[in-house]
Amino acid sequence: MKIRSYKLSDKERLREICLRTSSYADRPSEARKNALCALYNDYYTECEADNCFVAADDADEATGYVVCSTCLSDYLAAMQNRYTAIAKAAGRPFAGLEQRVTEALLSKHAEEGYTAHLHINLLDEARHQGVGSALMRTLAKHLADRNVEGVMLICGSDNTNARNFYERCGFELLQKFFCACVYGAFTEDLVRKLSE
Ligand SMILES: CC(C)(COP(=O)(O)OP(=O)(O)OC[C@H]1O[C@@H](n2cnc3c(N)ncnc32)[C@H](O)[C@@H]1OP(=O)(O)O)[C@@H](O)C(=O)NCCC(=O)NCCS
């Protein structure tokens, strides 16, 4: 397994991984697939491809990814102008509300220095081999090199596996909000912890 930068030819595979690993993805319609990808995948690969990294197998096919936004204002504008509308039109009527909550949480913690945010997802067969940690290490170094102060993420409170992973990587729980947990880490701390 190697970690490399995202490339355009990975796009559909990343959408597939996004859908296969989503807790909402029980037999979704095409419209719902587009909705999920619009919210959790397409913005990052289409607008901030430089901040996306892939775990690839021997055939160079992606088996996992970390996608990240380092510019909250660009993210907010693009979600409001394009991606949330796609999700709503595609059959997620609550997408607007969910997205507003997400944006409020991201905006609040950006003021504390956690200006970037990420999503990480691996197919089953790539898990428990240190691949998630390797992806996170690559992203953390990338962010630190660009003087991004901190990075956060939002995770389901019941996703114990992911929460343990984030805590082991060095993220701290910033806030609980209904069934969501917000985690944050300063990038220099993350690099240090992931290099241990
Ligand atoms: C959360 C996630 C990204 C973690 O990635 P991962 O690659 O499995 O993480 P790691 O391999 O670094 O660590 C996971 C476990 O494997 C163990 N591990 C790491 N390297 C290992 C190795 N070489 N051999 C055996 N076990 C290993 C770790 O100790 C850890 O064990 P634990 O969970 O029992 O404490 C991944 O499980 C995932 O994509 N889950 C589904 C989607 C998801 O929930 N995404 C997050 C949404 S908020």
The ligand as a MOL file (V3000), in Angstrom:
LIG
                    3D

  0  0  0     0  0            999 V3000
M  V30 BEGIN CTAB
M  V30 COUNTS 48 50 0 0 0
M  V30 BEGIN ATOM
M  V30 1 C -11.2770 5.1360 10.9580 0
M  V30 2 C -10.2930 4.6170 9.9160 0
M  V30 3 C -9.9140 5.7360 8.9530 0
M  V30 4 C -9.0050 4.1400 10.6360 0
M  V30 5 O -8.0470 3.7080 9.6820 0
M  V30 6 P -7.1170 2.3940 9.9140 0
M  V30 7 O -6.1560 2.3250 8.7930 0
M  V30 8 O -7.9670 1.2050 10.1790 0
M  V30 9 O -6.3380 2.8310 11.1990 0
M  V30 10 P -4.9980 2.1540 11.7270 0
M  V30 11 O -4.6760 0.8940 11.0120 0
M  V30 12 O -3.9550 3.1940 11.7090 0
M  V30 13 O -5.4440 1.8040 13.1820 0
M  V30 14 C -6.5740 0.9700 13.3930 0
M  V30 15 C -6.2350 -0.2230 14.2390 0
M  V30 16 O -5.3180 -1.0640 13.5580 0
M  V30 17 C -4.1930 -1.3310 14.4050 0
M  V30 18 N -3.0290 -1.4540 13.5440 0
M  V30 19 C -2.3150 -0.4590 13.0010 0
M  V30 20 N -1.3140 -0.9610 12.2590 0
M  V30 21 C -1.4390 -2.3030 12.3240 0
M  V30 22 C -0.7140 -3.3760 11.7510 0
M  V30 23 N 0.3490 -3.1630 10.9630 0
M  V30 24 N -1.1410 -4.6390 12.0130 0
M  V30 25 C -2.2070 -4.8490 12.7890 0
M  V30 26 N -2.9280 -3.8660 13.3720 0
M  V30 27 C -2.5420 -2.6190 13.1350 0
M  V30 28 C -4.1350 -0.1350 15.3010 0
M  V30 29 O -3.4270 -0.3840 16.5110 0
M  V30 30 C -5.5770 0.1060 15.5410 0
M  V30 31 O -6.0540 -0.8440 16.4830 0
M  V30 32 P -7.3420 -0.5370 17.3910 0
M  V30 33 O -8.3850 0.1100 16.5300 0
M  V30 34 O -7.7410 -1.8880 17.8760 0
M  V30 35 O -6.8570 0.3730 18.4820 0
M  V30 36 C -10.8820 3.4130 9.1190 0
M  V30 37 O -11.1940 2.3970 10.0380 0
M  V30 38 C -12.1210 3.7300 8.3100 0
M  V30 39 O -12.0410 4.2320 7.2060 0
M  V30 40 N -13.3150 3.4110 8.8690 0
M  V30 41 C -14.5840 3.4870 8.1430 0
M  V30 42 C -14.9860 4.8480 7.7080 0
M  V30 43 C -15.0260 5.8100 8.8590 0
M  V30 44 O -15.5850 5.5410 9.9060 0
M  V30 45 N -14.4220 6.9800 8.5960 0
M  V30 46 C -14.4160 8.0590 9.5570 0
M  V30 47 C -15.6910 8.8320 9.4540 0
M  V30 48 S -15.7690 10.1210 10.6770 0
M  V30 END ATOM
M  V30 BEGIN BOND
M  V30 1 1 1 2
M  V30 2 1 2 3
M  V30 3 1 2 4
M  V30 4 1 2 36
M  V30 5 1 4 5
M  V30 6 1 5 6
M  V30 7 2 6 7
M  V30 8 1 6 8
M  V30 9 1 6 9
M  V30 10 1 9 10
M  V30 11 2 10 11
M  V30 12 1 10 12
M  V30 13 1 10 13
M  V30 14 1 13 14
M  V30 15 1 14 15
M  V30 16 1 15 16
M  V30 17 1 15 30
M  V30 18 1 16 17
M  V30 19 1 17 18
M  V30 20 1 17 28
M  V30 21 1 18 19
M  V30 22 1 18 27
M  V30 23 2 19 20
M  V30 24 1 20 21
M  V30 25 1 21 22
M  V30 26 2 21 27
M  V30 27 1 22 23
M  V30 28 2 22 24
M  V30 29 1 24 25
M  V30 30 2 25 26
M  V30 31 1 26 27
M  V30 32 1 28 29
M  V30 33 1 28 30
M  V30 34 1 30 31
M  V30 35 1 31 32
M  V30 36 2 32 33
M  V30 37 1 32 34
M  V30 38 1 32 35
M  V30 39 1 36 37
M  V30 40 1 36 38
M  V30 41 2 38 39
M  V30 42 1 38 40
M  V30 43 1 40 41
M  V30 44 1 41 42
M  V30 45 1 42 43
M  V30 46 2 43 44
M  V30 47 1 43 45
M  V30 48 1 45 46
M  V30 49 1 46 47
M  V30 50 1 47 48
M  V30 END BOND
M  V30 END CTAB
M  END
